[in-house]
Amino acid sequence: LRELGAVNMLKATGVMISVALITGGILNLIL
């Protein structure tokens, strides 16, 4: 359970970072 939780946390952080990078790139293109 602890390992699964850690994996889920890593996946969640990875998704958040990728979304932040994508949104940042879009904002840079727009601005």
C-alpha positions as CSV (number, residue, x, y, z in Angstrom):
1,L,0.0,0.0,0.0
2,R,2.8,2.4,0.9
3,E,4.6,1.7,-2.4
4,L,1.4,2.2,-4.4
5,G,0.8,5.5,-2.6
6,A,4.3,6.6,-3.4
7,V,3.8,5.7,-7.1
8,N,0.5,7.5,-7.2
9,M,2.1,10.6,-5.7
10,L,4.9,10.5,-8.2
11,K,2.4,10.1,-11.1
12,A,0.3,13.0,-9.7
13,T,3.3,15.3,-9.3
14,G,4.5,14.3,-12.8
15,V,1.1,15.2,-14.3
16,M,1.0,18.5,-12.4
17,I,4.5,19.4,-13.7
18,S,3.6,18.5,-17.3
19,V,0.4,20.5,-17.1
20,A,2.3,23.5,-15.6
21,L,4.9,23.3,-18.4
22,I,2.2,23.0,-21.1
23,T,0.2,25.9,-19.8
24,G,3.4,28.0,-19.4
25,G,4.3,27.3,-23.0
26,I,0.9,28.2,-24.2
27,L,0.9,31.4,-22.2
28,N,4.4,32.2,-23.6
29,L,3.1,31.6,-27.2
30,I,0.0,33.8,-26.6
31,L,1.9,36.6,-24.8
